[in-house]
Amino acid sequence: MVDTVPSPAVTGAGVQSVDRALGILEVLARTGESGVTEIAAELGVHKSTAFRLVATLEAHRLVEQTADRGRYRLGVGILRLAGATTARLDLVQEARPIARQLAADTGETVNIAVLAESSALYLDQVAGSSALQSHNWVGQHIPLHATSNGKVLLGGLDDAGLEAVLGTLPTYTPRTITGRRELREEVARVREQGYAVAVDELEVGLTAVAAPIRNAHGDVVASMSVSGPSFRLGPDRTDEVIALLEKAAGEVSHRLGWGHR
């Protein structure tokens, strides 16, 4: 399949519409509620343009009409988006001190990742004393099938959810798991043992181990990993790190309400 590139005119119009829609949200955040005429004046656009943009935002529940029809305010969709962001911020806040301690105890890099559609999104990273100039993964999406964090996040899904997020399984190294049956077996093993290991699967010379972070309901909401050069994280050392990692991930889970009665 060949990707098509939109013309500059189309791209510019699309960006302008997005900019104006965001402007509407900012206006409503500042004023509390406004009519279309007021919004159009604030944006410096025709009333019909403002109405069209407001209607689109309303369809996504980002704005809603007040009891006084023709006036609008921010909608419940904003709360849903804010709630998702707040949950991630809470996770990072609760995990950060524990991640720092784990990085200090192991000397290696500690990452926190969450499932983001069909990839793992890295939310936070703490470098250990041995991790010289470690690559900063925060904000980056990584493949699920080739990483320890990804395997843990896959392990938190049921079979239907697992199939839904698995697309193609590209090869990164000779050790990358690229067969669906083999990956399902690996995920089942991760669920059973409670942690995941990836040795040279995303990058030759890189080893990582990960354990799940659970919420109050026991759902896997994130993954915590320790990664470093494979020459430092051999089998014996990996076992030691896994013990520390499971304790740390368990503590974060406890802070999020897991195990509370």
C-alpha positions in Angstrom: 0.0 0.0 0.0 1.4 3.4 -1.0 0.8 6.3 1.4 -0.6 9.4 -0.2 0.6 12.8 0.8 -2.1 15.5 1.1 -1.5 18.7 -0.8 -0.2 21.7 1.1 -3.5 23.4 0.7 -5.4 20.6 2.2 -2.9 20.2 5.0 -3.0 23.9 5.8 -6.8 24.0 5.9 -6.8 20.9 8.2 -4.2 22.5 10.6 -6.2 25.8 10.6 -9.4 23.9 11.5 -7.6 22.2 14.4 -6.2 25.4 15.6 -9.6 27.1 15.5 -11.2 24.2 17.3 -8.6 24.4 20.1 -9.2 28.1 20.2 -12.9 27.4 20.9 -12.0 25.1 23.8 -9.7 27.8 25.2 -12.4 30.5 24.9 -14.9 28.3 26.8 -12.3 27.4 29.4 -11.9 31.2 30.0 -15.5 32.4 29.8 -17.3 29.4 31.2 -19.9 29.6 28.5 -20.3 31.5 25.2 -22.6 31.8 22.2 -21.6 31.1 18.7 -21.6 34.8 17.8 -19.2 35.5 20.7 -17.0 32.6 19.8 -16.8 33.7 16.2 -15.8 37.2 17.3 -13.1 35.8 19.6 -11.6 33.7 16.8 -12.1 36.3 14.1 -14.1 34.0 11.8 -17.5 33.9 10.2 -20.4 32.8 12.4 -21.1 29.8 10.1 -17.5 28.6 10.5 -17.7 28.9 14.3 -21.0 27.0 14.3 -19.5 24.2 12.1 -16.5 23.8 14.4 -18.7 23.9 17.6 -21.0 21.2 16.1 -18.0 19.0 15.5 -16.7 19.4 19.0 -20.3 18.8 20.3 -20.4 15.5 18.4 -17.3 14.4 20.3 -18.8 15.6 23.6 -16.0 18.1 24.0 -18.5 20.9 24.2 -22.2 20.9 25.1 -25.1 23.3 25.0 -26.3 24.9 28.2 -29.9 25.2 29.3 -29.9 28.5 27.4 -29.8 27.0 23.9 -27.4 28.6 21.6 -24.8 28.9 24.3 -22.0 26.3 24.9 -19.7 25.2 27.6 -17.0 22.5 27.9 -18.4 19.0 27.7 -17.9 15.8 29.7 -15.6 14.5 27.0 -13.0 16.9 28.4 -13.3 15.2 31.8 -12.8 11.8 30.1 -9.6 13.0 28.5 -8.4 14.8 31.6 -9.2 11.7 33.7 -6.9 9.6 31.5 -4.1 12.1 31.9 -4.6 12.4 35.6 -4.5 8.6 35.9 -1.1 8.6 34.1 0.2 11.4 36.2 -0.9 9.6 39.4 0.9 6.5 38.2 4.1 8.4 37.5 3.9 10.2 40.8 3.4 7.0 42.8 6.0 5.1 40.9 8.8 7.7 40.7 10.3 7.2 44.2 10.2 3.5 44.0 11.7 3.5 40.5 14.5 5.7 41.8 15.3 3.3 44.6 15.2 0.3 42.2 17.6 2.1 39.8 19.9 2.8 42.8 19.7 -0.8 43.9 20.4 -2.3 40.5 22.5 0.4 38.9 20.4 0.0 35.7 17.7 1.9 33.9 14.2 1.7 35.2 11.2 2.4 32.9 7.4 2.7 33.4 5.3 1.9 30.3 1.6 1.7 29.6 -0.4 0.1 26.7 -1.2 2.6 24.0 -3.3 0.9 21.3 -0.9 -1.5 19.7 2.4 -0.3 21.3 3.9 0.4 24.7 4.2 4.1 25.6 7.1 5.0 28.0 5.9 7.4 30.7 8.9 7.7 32.9 12.5 6.7 33.1 15.2 6.7 35.9 18.8 6.0 35.0 20.9 3.9 37.4 24.6 4.6 38.2 25.8 2.1 35.6 23.6 3.5 32.8 25.9 6.0 31.2 24.2 8.2 28.7 21.2 5.9 28.6 18.7 6.5 25.7 15.7 8.5 26.9 12.6 6.5 26.0 10.0 8.8 27.7 7.2 9.6 25.3 8.3 7.0 22.8 6.2 4.1 21.5 7.9 0.7 21.4 6.8 -2.7 20.0 4.9 -5.0 22.3 6.2 -8.3 21.0 10.0 -7.5 21.2 10.2 -6.0 24.7 9.8 -7.2 28.3 7.4 -4.3 29.0 5.4 -5.1 26.0 5.0 -8.8 27.0 3.8 -7.8 30.5 1.2 -5.4 29.0 0.1 -8.1 26.6 -0.2 -10.5 29.5 -2.7 -8.1 31.1 -5.1 -8.6 28.2 -7.6 -11.4 27.7 -7.3 -13.6 24.5 -9.7 -11.3 22.6 -7.8 -8.2 23.6 -4.5 -9.9 22.7 -5.6 -10.6 19.2 -7.0 -7.1 18.8 -3.7 -5.4 19.4 -1.4 -7.8 17.6 -0.7 -6.6 14.1 2.5 -7.5 12.2 5.4 -8.8 14.2 8.5 -7.2 12.6 11.9 -8.6 13.1 14.4 -6.4 15.0 17.1 -9.1 15.8 17.5 -12.8 15.2 16.0 -13.4 18.6 12.8 -11.3 18.0 9.6 -13.4 18.4 7.8 -13.1 15.1 5.3 -16.0 15.2 1.9 -15.5 16.7 1.7 -19.0 18.2 5.2 -18.5 19.8 4.2 -15.1 21.1 1.0 -16.4 22.6 3.0 -19.1 24.4 5.4 -16.5 25.7 2.6 -14.3 27.0 1.0 -17.3 28.8 4.4 -17.9 30.4 4.6 -14.3 31.5 1.2 -14.5 33.1 2.1 -17.6 34.9 5.5 -16.5 36.3 4.6 -12.9 36.9 7.4 -11.3 34.9 8.9 -11.1 31.4 12.4 -11.3 30.1 13.7 -10.0 26.7 17.3 -10.8 25.8 18.6 -9.2 22.6 15.1 -9.2 21.2 14.7 -5.5 20.4 18.3 -4.7 20.2 21.4 -6.9 20.2 23.2 -6.4 23.5 20.2 -5.2 25.4 18.5 -7.2 28.2 15.4 -6.2 30.0 13.1 -7.7 32.6 9.6 -6.3 33.5 6.8 -6.9 36.0 3.2 -5.7 36.1 1.8 -2.8 38.0 -1.8 -3.4 39.0 -4.6 -1.1 40.1 -7.1 -1.7 42.9 -9.1 -4.1 40.8 -6.0 -6.2 39.9 -5.9 -5.1 36.3 -2.5 -4.6 34.7 -2.3 -0.8 34.2 1.4 -0.5 33.5 4.7 -2.3 33.4 7.9 -1.6 35.3 11.2 -2.7 33.7 14.9 -2.8 34.5 17.2 -2.8 31.4 20.9 -2.8 30.7 23.6 -4.3 28.6 23.4 -8.1 28.2 26.9 -8.5 29.4 25.9 -7.0 32.8 22.5 -8.7 33.0 23.5 -12.4 32.6 21.3 -15.2 33.9 22.5 -15.1 37.5 22.3 -11.3 37.8 18.9 -11.3 36.0 17.4 -13.5 38.8 18.6 -11.0 41.4 17.2 -8.1 39.5 13.8 -9.8 39.0 13.4 -10.3 42.7 14.0 -6.6 43.3 11.8 -5.6 40.4 8.8 -7.7 41.5 9.0 -6.2 45.0 9.2 -2.7 43.5 6.3 -3.3 41.1 4.3 -4.8 43.9 4.9 -1.7 46.0 3.7 0.6 43.3 0.6 -1.6 42.8 0.0 -1.4 46.6 0.1 2.4 46.3 -2.5 2.3 43.6 -4.8 0.2 45.8 -4.0 -3.3 44.8 -4.2 -5.7 47.8 -6.1 -3.2 50.0 -9.1 -4.6 51.8 
